Amino acid sequence: MRTMMMVMTLMAAFAAAGGPAAAQDARADVEAILELNRKWVEAVAARDFEWIANLYAPQGHLMPPGMAGAQGREAVGAGWRSMLAAPDYTLTFRTKQIHVAKSGDYAYDIGTYQSATGTGDAKTEDRGKYVVVWAKIDGGWHVVADIFNSDGPLGAAPK
């Protein structure tokens, strides 16, 4: 299914951009963002807050559920430190669609996430969805807006 979504996204980028060269650029941008997402998951597992914060644009936004938003790399890094404070916290996410703007300087990424913390009877799990807006800055992709929310009922503790 992921491959089909990627093909559909690339076909849309090809049609919107107007030709094979633009489609090739869009394909390279999609691959670059997918690679950054793979490294992001690794950085979360390694608690590499500096790498995560530097993935964001200098004035990038982090908008997690259940806590205040953060803007700027320092605040974003602190937000991720807070989210990943529990030593047994895990987070993974899966990209479902990436669309690169015709201009090639912005993209958005839609997907799902899973998180868990605790063990045994105290274990809580959450599943949800996200949208990340990317900007190409000095030739590299950076997060300008990152928002995600739970699929669980409002006000209920995730299971």
C-alpha positions as CSV (number, residue, x, y, z in Angstrom):
1,M,0.0,0.0,0.0
2,R,2.8,2.4,0.8
3,T,4.4,1.8,-2.6
4,M,1.0,2.5,-4.3
5,M,0.6,5.8,-2.4
6,M,4.2,6.8,-3.4
7,V,3.5,6.1,-7.0
8,M,0.2,8.1,-6.9
9,T,2.0,11.0,-5.2
10,L,4.8,10.9,-7.8
11,M,2.3,10.8,-10.6
12,A,0.5,13.8,-9.2
13,A,3.8,15.6,-8.9
14,F,4.7,14.8,-12.5
15,A,1.4,16.0,-13.8
16,A,1.4,19.2,-11.7
17,A,5.0,20.0,-12.4
18,G,4.8,19.7,-16.2
19,G,7.4,17.2,-17.3
20,P,9.9,14.4,-16.7
21,A,12.7,16.7,-15.3
22,A,10.3,18.1,-12.7
23,A,9.1,14.6,-11.9
24,Q,12.7,13.4,-11.4
25,D,13.3,16.3,-9.0
26,A,10.1,15.5,-7.1
27,R,11.1,11.8,-6.9
28,A,14.5,12.8,-5.5
29,D,12.8,15.1,-3.0
30,V,10.4,12.4,-1.9
31,E,13.3,10.0,-1.4
32,A,15.2,12.6,0.6
33,I,12.3,13.2,2.9
34,L,11.7,9.5,3.3
35,E,15.4,9.1,4.3
36,L,15.1,12.0,6.8
37,N,12.0,10.3,8.3
38,R,14.0,7.0,8.7
39,K,16.8,8.9,10.4
40,W,14.2,10.8,12.6
41,V,12.9,7.5,13.9
42,E,16.4,6.4,14.7
43,A,17.2,9.7,16.4
44,V,14.1,9.3,18.6
45,A,15.2,5.8,19.6
46,A,18.7,7.1,20.4
47,R,17.3,10.2,22.2
48,D,19.4,12.4,19.9
49,F,17.6,15.7,20.8
50,E,20.2,17.8,19.0
51,W,19.7,16.0,15.7
52,I,15.9,16.2,16.1
53,A,16.0,19.9,16.9
54,N,18.2,20.6,13.9
55,L,15.8,18.8,11.6
56,Y,13.4,21.7,12.2
57,A,13.8,25.0,10.4
58,P,15.2,27.8,12.7
59,Q,11.6,29.0,13.4
60,G,10.0,25.6,13.0
61,H,6.9,24.6,15.0
62,L,6.3,21.4,17.1
63,M,2.6,20.9,18.0
64,P,2.2,17.7,20.0
65,P,-1.1,16.6,21.6
66,G,-1.5,17.3,25.3
67,M,1.2,19.9,25.6
68,A,2.0,23.4,24.6
69,G,3.4,24.0,21.1
70,A,7.1,25.0,20.6
71,Q,8.7,27.3,18.1
72,G,12.4,27.5,17.3
73,R,15.0,24.8,17.5
74,E,15.8,25.3,21.2
75,A,12.1,25.1,22.2
76,V,11.5,22.2,19.8
77,G,14.5,20.3,21.4
78,A,13.1,20.9,24.8
79,G,9.6,19.7,23.6
80,W,11.1,16.5,22.3
81,R,13.1,16.0,25.6
82,S,9.9,16.3,27.5
83,M,8.0,13.8,25.2
84,L,10.9,11.3,25.4
85,A,11.6,11.7,29.1
86,A,10.4,8.3,30.0
87,P,13.3,5.9,29.4
88,D,10.9,3.2,28.0
89,Y,9.1,5.5,25.7
90,T,9.0,4.4,22.1
91,L,7.8,6.2,19.0
92,T,7.7,5.1,15.4
93,F,5.9,6.6,12.4
94,R,5.1,5.6,8.9
95,T,4.8,7.9,5.9
96,K,1.7,7.3,3.8
97,Q,2.0,10.2,1.4
98,I,4.5,13.0,0.5
99,H,3.5,15.7,-1.9
100,V,6.2,18.1,-3.2
101,A,5.0,21.6,-4.3
102,K,5.5,22.4,-8.0
103,S,8.0,25.0,-6.9
104,G,10.1,22.3,-5.2
105,D,10.7,24.4,-2.1
106,Y,7.9,23.0,0.1
107,A,6.4,19.6,0.7
108,Y,4.0,17.9,3.1
109,D,4.2,14.5,4.6
110,I,1.1,12.6,6.0
111,G,1.3,9.4,8.0
112,T,0.6,7.5,11.1
113,Y,2.5,7.0,14.4
114,Q,2.6,4.5,17.3
115,S,3.9,5.2,20.7
116,A,4.2,3.3,23.9
117,T,5.5,3.8,27.4
118,G,5.6,1.6,30.5
119,T,5.6,-2.2,30.9
120,G,3.2,-4.9,31.8
121,D,-0.1,-3.6,33.2
122,A,1.3,-0.1,33.4
123,K,2.0,0.0,29.6
124,T,0.1,2.6,27.6
125,E,0.0,2.7,23.9
126,D,-1.2,5.4,21.4
127,R,-1.8,5.5,17.7
128,G,-2.5,8.5,15.6
129,K,-1.8,10.5,12.6
130,Y,0.5,13.4,11.7
131,V,1.2,16.1,9.1
132,V,4.6,17.5,8.7
133,V,5.3,20.5,6.4
134,W,8.8,20.7,5.0
135,A,10.8,23.6,3.5
136,K,13.9,23.3,1.4
137,I,16.4,25.6,3.1
138,D,19.9,26.0,1.7
139,G,19.4,22.9,-0.3
140,G,18.2,20.7,2.5
141,W,14.8,19.8,3.8
142,H,13.7,21.0,7.2
143,V,10.5,20.8,9.2
144,V,8.5,24.1,9.4
145,A,5.4,22.6,11.1
146,D,4.9,19.2,12.8
147,I,1.5,18.4,14.2
148,F,0.1,15.1,15.3
149,N,-2.9,13.8,17.3
150,S,-4.2,10.6,18.8
151,D,-6.9,8.3,17.3
152,G,-8.0,7.6,20.8
153,P,-11.1,9.2,22.4
154,L,-10.6,12.8,23.8
155,G,-9.9,12.9,27.4
156,A,-9.1,9.2,27.7
157,A,-5.7,7.8,28.6
158,P,-4.2,6.0,25.5
159,K,-4.1,2.2,25.7
